[in-house]
Amino acid sequence: MEMDEVKREVRPQGSLVKEVTLKQVKPCLAAEGKIRVLMELDSEIGDIIPLIANMYPLVL
């Protein structure tokens, strides 16, 4: 399924991410009824990914 990119301003005064571009939406291959998305952020968030991962641990 092809789609146009969707660009939204998240929070104009935000300190981390101000704009998000939605590039793709596809069905999840692992879980029926869920989706996977490809997004582009206007800021680098690699340093906070471990912090977020610790806040929301994977539950199997």
Secondary structure, 3 states (H helix, E strand, C coil): CCCCCEEEECCCCCCCCCEEEEEEEEECCCCCCCEEEEEEECCCCCCCHHHHHHHCCCCC
